[in-house]
Structure formats: structure tokens, C-alpha cells
């Protein structure tokens, strides 16, 4: 290096060489032109050597400064000696300028060379490679296309670099053209081309083409395979990454620890936490030893699923092998124990760590905040400051999340304002935590308010924010608001995300627009289990049992393994149509055929199916024979079936268990009171009322609501009357008078009070769903759009008949969601076929 510097510094005054020292056939150092101009003549080879020596001066700051000072001198020398037109000199000069970060100068040199006609194949290839290395993907592709148009041949390295550019730019069509060009010129034999070709296809999500390229390469190097696996992991194609790793283990190059770590990281990042455990099992089966990266990713998956036992096994693995957790693994352990509810273990691991970073502290702060132990969380924040660690936005976000998820949104808002006043800018995570906490606690309107405040603050919703807001729309069945969010997602291209797509399907299903949910579902090519479960649930609540069964079999045939949530939706679909035989078949085959252990929710679905279909004795026998401890969900399903079919004896058995398990759930008391009053056992009903008051149980009022334009109109039992009550009753009385002519007979059995028949008919008019439907007809008559009503309890038989007659009389579709399912009333018929 010192020799090179000495050579470069002496450029301005070259020492004359004695003629006796020159080789006999060496070219003269000075030609005639040089003698006239006083400029020494250097051969192109010498100048290229000098440029390369200068380009390699990057050892320390001094070398770099020397290179930056000499670069313009060498460039000037090349121009004065006329060697700048030599492609080799231009190429070396471009290399030097590129190393010094002078991209525009490089581009100008190459452009001038092209204009002067001095740009040969070497320079063209250099230009493409330089642009690709600078991550100027589109420019690299454009220059390569110009090369082809001029008939300049590309070399293998250039072909590999432009394939890489096509992959990163998402230019699949151009990448295929480069592939064809490489095959035509036999450049596919170049050692770099196959790997970059497979990577290009993988970057463009064409995993099948990438796999074909890898297969053609044979089981040689695992580097291209790992690169494709990494692409799939980065793009969220977890199934493809899992399949490629398994294929490597079967027939390709044997996967190494890096391969499995990449797949494991993809599983933990994209919510495939159960598969993460299988990945580690495959890794151990192969005889590979997990490293710190493996453990960190696995602990993240364990934390997400709450599998404390597995997390403790991983911790024991560390202890057995006498491994000392580094700061990353230690942080993962703290986070796992905190999320699994073992703050004592998290604190012990934290205290034992020799090195802690800000993330370690933040994990423990978030753990205490989520558990509602805010005093301890704030103490840790003060300890951070004493340890010379300033809390960052992640620290405060952990506290905001804890407050909002524990129902203390006002405290979360106060903290957000305090950090803002202190100069810390709340980010999208801060606001999303507020929105998510409100949604989690059923405060859906607050979720939209916080979203509005977030946008006023200049923060735009993220993918996570969007999915939470869609969940809030689903909770309130706000289809119009959901459509607005869908439009926003389309503008931001959020609809391509699987989580947002799943939330959209869930929102449209719960808002009563099953057709829109189906359209979204059918347009998604790569369907995962969560997406299919959302669609199954939507079909179930809308009473589309046969379609749900067909979708279940399509899932199974496509290779998707169902889980307990899948069977909950499937059994609910069977219940909605009274498919007892099919329900038994699916429940019995859960473990034997599908390998899914039934959960309490699955048992409750079977009790609900049997009880609603009138098989009450079988439902009772099923509860008694079930291997699980019958909880409130099983007895609640039985009580509901007994109330529908009027079986007082079994209802009392179910109620006694429910009063023990859920002493403050008013719904159980109300069901039994209605049943007693229906059987004219008024003393027993009064005794239950007294028991409710003695225990301090507040009865949940029945209500219905409807959205008109941007307003929500609520109709409550014994609540505040609607401002337009007089007009609503006038219209309802007129409608009832008309439908009586068509054959409607009031079903006074729905009124359990001991009053006269005329009084019962008047009480029927006050049912909240009738009032909501009537108001919807009054205020939306011009639009002829479906009337959408939501109700928090089961729809009574009389209201069901009235809705059918009104849909025929007014020629309007009425969509009503009660506590059980959706009812679509069209032309005097209901989608439930009078079974609900």
C-alpha cells in the first residue's frame, strides 16, 4: 500500500528512466505528443493499475482521504492523456468513483462513454452491475434492456445481477425475459446465475418456478436453497418455506441450522407458533444442535401461545447444557415468562442476567403492566433511569397497552398526553394500543374516537390498526363503517395482508353481508387456516350449514389441517340447520380422523345441537358421560334448549349448576323466570327475582338497534324512549293491521305475564326488534336497501312471524341478527326455515 501511495504522489513529476535501464522492446515513456504538451505518457495498463491501487485504499480514514484526493488527479490524467476513451481505464475509474460513493459521477462517465462510442461490452456489463450493487433496480433493468437492444452480449455476472434486480423490483416479466436470454446464450451454466434465478422467482412469489430451478441444479450447494427459503420467509409464504425445508431434508441438500432458523423465525413472525414446535422437532431429529437464534425464535412462539410448560423445557435445556443466556436469549426468556403470567420467574431471570439492554427492561415493564401491576411497572421505569437508561417509546407503549387492556383507557390517554408533553412523540403503536384495548373491553365507539384522534395527530393507521378497527365494526355490525375501512385498505393495499383479509371476512359476516365476505374469500389464492375458519364461522351464523360442510371438505382436501376452532364453526353450522347425524359424525371423528382433541367449546356445541333439536335427554346423558368437567358453557346450552322446548325438569338441573358456576349471570335467572312464568308458576318466578336482588345481580336489558345514515338508534326494554316513538307506533300499528289481513295471528304465548289477551297483544307491540324494523322502514323507504337490525337476545316467535309478513307486504329485505344467528327475511320467508 505504501508503494502504491508513493507511485501516486509522484505522478506530477515522474523521474526519467535511463535508456540503459529500459527493456529493448519497451514502449517509450514519452511520445511526441507528450514532448510537445509536457504531459507524460502512460500506457492504459499502468493507469488501470494505479486506479485499482487507489480504489483499494480503504483501510482507515487516512487511506480514504488519500483516495478521495487522488481520484480527481487520476481522472484528470486520464482525460489529458486521451486514455479516458479506453474501456479498461473507464471501467477502473468507475470502480474507484463507486467505492468513494460518487454514483452520479459514475453514471455520467458511462453515459459519456456511450455517446462517444467508446462503451464496449465490458463497460455495459459494468454499468448494469454497478446499478444493481447500488440497489437501483429499475435503472439496472433498463440499462440491461438497452444492452440487448444494441446487441451487446452480457456476461454471467451481469446476468446474475440483473436477475437479482428483477427479484427485488418485483419485475417477474422482465426476470423471465432475462431467464430466456441466459438460456439462449448458455449463461445458465455460470455458477452465480442459477442461484440468482431461483431467488428472482422466489422474490416474485413464484415458488413453483424457483423450486424447478433448484431441482435442476441438483443436490449440490445449500446456499441457493437457503436463499429461496429466506425469500419465502420474508414474504410471509410460511407454508412454502416449510415445504422447501422438508424437501431439503428428504432429497435436496441437507438443511443446516441456518435453514431451520429461517423457517422458525417465519413461523414466529407470522403467527404459526404451533408449527414452530414442529420445526424444532425436525431439527433435533436431524441431529442438529439449536443455537441462541433458535431458542430466541422458539421462545417468542411459546410466549405467543402461552405454552408455559414448553417454555420451561427450553429454559431447562439451557441449564442442563450449562449455557449462559446472552442478552437476546435472556430477553426472550423474560418476555416468555411475563406473557405466560409467571412474573416471578421473569423477575428471577431478569435479576440473574449479567447484561441487560433496553429491550430486556421493556419486556419486564410490559409484563407487569399487562398483569395490572402498574405500581411495580412504574418502579421499574424509575430503576431504568437510575441505571442510565432513558425509557423510549416502546417502554411507554407497554404501559399504555397495560392500562387500555385492563379497562383503564382514561389513564392510558393521560399517559399518552404526558409523554407527548415531555417531547416523546406517540407512534402508531401507541394509538393502536389504545384502540385495541377499547375494542378488547367492548368499548367499540371509543375505538373509533381514538382512531379519529390518531389521524388528527398526523399518524396513519397500520395493518394492525386496520384489523382492530374492523373487529370493532364486527362487534357493532357497522357495515357502512366497515365499507369505509375496506376502501381505505384498498387505497393502501392493506387488503393483500392475510390478517386484514380475515378481519374483512369476519366484519362482513357479522354485519350481515355474507355475499361480500364470500367475494373476498374467493379472491384470495393462498388461503390459510385462520382465513378458512373465519369463513366457516360466517357461514355458520348465517345458517349456511351445507356450504360450511362443503368448505370444510375443500379445506381438508387442500391439505389444511383443521383445529378445534374449525370444528366449533362446523358444529355450529350443523346446529343452525339441525343436522344432528352429521354433527355426531364430525364430533366422533375429531380425534380418530383429524387428530384434534375436542375442547370444552366443542362439547358445548354438541350439547347445543342436541338440545335445540329436542334431544334433551341425550344432551343430558352426553354431559354426564363427557370426560371433561362440565362448565357453564355446557349447562348453559342445555338450559337454552330446555327453555325452547319447555322442559322444566331438566332446566332446573341445568339452572342449579349455573347458579353455582355463574352466580352473577343474569341471563340464567331470566331464562328460568320466563320458563316458570310460561308454566304459570308465578311464585317460583318471584322467588328468583328476590334471589337476584339478594345477590345483587343486575339484569341485562334487552335491546335492538339500527343504523340510519351515520346515527345509531337504540330501542331498549324499560329504557329511555326513542324521540320518534309516537310516529313509530303509529306506523307499526298500521303494518300489523295490514298483515292481519294476510293471515297473521299474534302469538301471545311469547308474553309470559299473567295478563289479559288484549294486554298481551299490546305488550307484543313493544318488542324492541319490531320497533327497530319499523323505524328502519320509515327512514330508509326511498333507498329500498335492506333493513338491518341487531338484537342482543333470542328473537321470539311472534317477532319472527311479523318480520316475515312485513318483508312480503313492503317488498323489503330484512336482515336481523339475534343472539343465536342471522335471519334473512325475503318475500315472507326466513333463511332459518323457522328453525333457530
Secondary structure, DSSP 8 states (H G I E B T S, - for coil): -HHHHHHHHGGGS-----GGGS-TT---SS-HHHHHHT-----HHHHHHHHHHHHT--SSHHHHHHHHHHHHHHHHHHHHTTGGGSHHHHHHHHHHHHHTT-HHHHHHHHHHHHHTT---HHHHHHHHHHHHHTT-HHHHHHHHHHHHHHT----HHHHHHHHHHHHHHT-HHHHHHHHHHHHHTTGGGSTTHHHHHHHHHHHTT-HHHHHHHHHHH-S--SHHHHHHHHHHHHTT-HHHHHHHHHHHHHTSS---HHHHHHHHHHHHHTT-HHHHHHHHHHHHHTT----HHHHHHHHHHHHHHT-HHHHHHHHHHHHHTT----HHHHHHHHHHHHHTT-HHHHHHHHHH-S---HHHHHHHHHHHHHTT-HHHHHHHHHHHHHTT----HHHHHHHHHHHHHTT-HHHHHHHHHHHHHTT----HHHHHHHHHHHHHTT-HHHHHHHHHHHHHTT----HHHHHHHHHHHHHHT-HHHHHHHHHHHHHTTGGGSHHHHHHHHHHHHHTT-HHHHHHHHHH-SS--HHHHHHHHHHHHHTT-HHHHHHHHHHHHHTT----HHHHHHHHHHHHHHT-HHHHHHHHHHHHHTT-----HHHHHHHHHHHHHTT-HHHHHHHHHH-SS---HHHHHHHHHHHHHHT-HHHHHHHHHHHHHH-TT-HHHHHHHHHHHHHTT-HHHHHHHHHHHHHHT------EEEEEETTEEEEEETTS---TTHHHHHHHHHHHHHHHHHTT----GGG--SS--HHHHHHHHHT-HHHHHHHHHHHHTTTT---EEEEESS---HHHHHHHHHHHHHTT--EEEE-SS-EEEEETTEETTTT--
